[in-house]
Amino acid sequence: MSQKSYSAYSAEEFVLDDLFVRWVKHPNDEEVASYWQIWLSNHPHQEETVETARYLIQTARHSDLPALSSDEISTVWGRIRESLQTMEDVRPLQSDVRAMVGWWYFMRTVLAAFGVVALIGWALWMQYGPEQSVWSVSTHAYQTRQIRLPDNSTMTLYPNSTARYARRWSDETPRAVWLKGEADFSIIHRNDTSSARLFRVHTAGLTIEAVGTIFRVRQRPTGTSVALTSGQVSLLVKSKEPIRLKPGESIEIASGTSKTLP
């Protein structure tokens, strides 16, 4: 089943979307923030809906309210009784029936409030529960793990390495991995080679963009090296011009400089 386009989302659907919630809660995540800024510039009609959803998420994070005192509870009950006395469908009833109806209206209000709290709690659980929106995979010494990514590309994570990536990828979700350590990548080729659909690997100070490619990334304290086996990659180093590698070429990025390896 194809995923519904963000351009048709309501505020409530944005609130329950993993990628959108991550943007609101982690605005300094450059990859995700860049994606949503570009998407909003292409869908200005959704700006009001996005702002409403953002407000709902931020409000939910600060939704701890103080408990009512006994005087405040008495005041609330008094207002409920006054409202019931003025209702046409309740006023003619006998006192015992009127009390029962009052309880029914009160319980309906409580259940409605509980439903709203439950919805917010469910959204937060989906974001931070056992199946959180971002996977973090690590290896210890002497351990190597092969991981199938959401688009069926594969990543071989070498010892003492960590990789993070979104749990689900779609046509409107960045294909990106944040790497610390060393890994091999075998990227599935896609016909859409636009910038928004490229596969990206982010390391400290370096981003690798790939189409359909096999390459290795090794991050060390002295710098990051990239070795290309097949396909094509572009290396983005801060504000410098992109560096393109050909199959069989390797390069090391260290302290803002690049050095081609034999």
N, C-alpha and C positions, 0 to 999 in steps of 0.2 A: 504494500500500500504506500503510495507516494505521500510525502509530508506536505502539509498545508503551507502555502507561501506566507512569509512574514507580512507581505503587503496586505493580506486579508485578515491578519490577527486582530483580536479584540484586546483590551487592556488585561482582561482576566487570563487570556491565553499567553500573553507576554509574561505575566507574573509566574506562570508555571513552566516557562521555558528555561532550560538549564543555561544556555549560552547568554540569554538576556540577563538572567539573575546574576551570573558571574560578572557581566559588564558593570551592573549597578553596584555590586558589592566590592569589586576589585577594579576601579577605574584606571589604575596604573598599569594594568595588563595591556601592553602596547598592541599586541596582535589582535586581541578581542576588541579593544577600544577603536582601533583603526578600522576594523570591519564594520562596526556599527555606525561610525561617523560617515563612512562611504555609503552605507545602506540608507541612512537618513537623508543624505544629500540627493539620493536617487528616488526617495519616497517621501517628499515633504508633507504629503497629505496625512502621513501617519505620525507626525511630530506630536500632536496633541494626545493621541492614544499612548505613545511611548512615554510622554511625561506623566500621564495618569498612572501607568503601570510602575514607573520609577518611584512615584510618590507612595503607592501602595506597598512596595517592597521596603522602602526606607521607613515607612510608618510601622510596618510589622516588626522591624528590628528594635523599635523602641516602644513596644506595646505593653510593657509591664506597668499596670495601673495599680494604685494603692487600693486596699480593701476599704469598703464603705464602713463608716462608724454606725453604731446602733441608731443614733439620731438621724443620720442620712437615710438609713433603711426605712425608718418610720415615715420620713418625709416622702420617700418614693411610694410607699404603700398608700399614703394619704392621697397623693396625686392620682394613683391608679383608681382608688375608690371614687374620687371626684369625677374622673373621666367616665367611669362606669355609670354613675348616677345620671349623666347627661346623655347617654346613648339611648336612642329611641327603642332599640330592640332589647334592652336590658331593663330600663326603668319600670315597665309594668309588671315585672316578674316578682314573685314572692321573695322574701329576704333570704331564705335558704337556697333557693334556686339562683338568686342573684350572686350569692357568695360562690357557688359552684362555677358559674359563668366567669366570675372574676378570676378564680384560680385558673380556669382554662386559658383565658387571655394572657395571664401572667406567665404560665408555663410555655405558651406558644412563643412569647417574646424571649424567654430564657433559651428555649431550644433554637430559635433563630440566631441569637447571639453565639450560642455554642457552635452552631454550624459554621459561622464566619471564622471563629477561632480555630476550629478543626481544619478548615480549608487552608488557612495561613500556616498552621502547623504541618499539614501534609506537604505544602510547597517547600517549607524549610527542610523537612525530612528528605524530600527528593533531592534537595540541593546538597545537604550535608550528611545524609544517612549512609548506610553501608554501600549503596550504589551511587555515590556522589558523582557530580558531572565531570570531574577531572580525575583521571587515573594517575597514580604515581607508582612507578615500578622501579625497584632497586635490586642490585645484585651485590652479594658480598664477595670476599676474596675467593678466587678459584671457581666462581660460579658464572656460567654463561646462560642466557635465556633467549629463546627465540619467541617473538611476540607478533601476532597478527593484528595489524592496525584496523581501525573501523572501515577503511576503504579497500581492505584485503591486501594492502602493501604489507611487507614484512620488515621487522627490525630485529637484528641480533644484538643484544645488549651484553657487553663484555664485563668482566669483574670490576667491582667498585664503581659502578656507574648508576645513574638515575635518569629516568625519562618521565616526562609528564605530557599528557595529551587528553583531549576531550573524549568523553566516553562514547559520544555519538557524533558522527559527521554526516552532513547532508549537503545538498546543493547550495545552501546558504550558510554553511559553517566552515570556517577556515580549516584547511588540512595542515596541521602544524604539530610539531613535537619540540618540547623544550628539553635539551640534553645537557647532562653534566657527566663527562666521562668519555667512553668510547663505544661506538656502535656501527654496525653495517646496516645499510638500507637498500631494499629492493622495491622500487616504487612502481605501482601500477600506472601504465600510460592512460591518459584521458584525452579525448578529442578536444575538449575545451582547454586551451592553453592561455586563457586570459589571466591577468595578474591575480585576480581574486581566487582562482581555482588552482594555482600552483601549489605544490607540496613544499613546505618550509621546515627546516630544522634550525632552531635557535640555540646558540651557545653564547657565552659571555662575549659581547662585542662583535659577534658575527652571525649572519643569517645566510643559510644556503637555500636557494630556490631550485627545484628540480621538476622535470616533466615526467618522463618515463626513464628511470635511471637506476644504476647500481653504483653505490659509492660508500666510502668509509669516512667517518668523522672521528677524530681523536682529540679530545680536549685535555691539555696538561697545564700545570702552573705557568709554564713558559710560553704557551700559546696554543693555537688550534690548527691541526693539519687536516686537509681534505684530499682524499685520493679517489679519482673517478675511474671506474671500470668500463662503463658503457653509458650511452645517453648524453645528456648535457646538464650542466649546473651553472648557476650564477652565484657569485659570492658578494654579499653586500656588507661592506665594512664602513660603518659610521657614515660620514658624508662623502666618501670617495666614490669614484665611478665603479660600477659593477665589474667584477673579475670573472671571466668566462673560462671554464676548463674544457679541454678536449679529452676523449677517452685515452686512458693511459697516463694522463698528467696528474701531478700532485702539487700541492702548494701548502705552505705553512704561514699562518698569520700570527705575528708576535709583536706586541707593543706598538700596534698601529702600523706595522710594516708588513710587507709580503715577500716571501722568498720561494721561488720555484724549485721544487726538489727533483732530483734525477729520477 
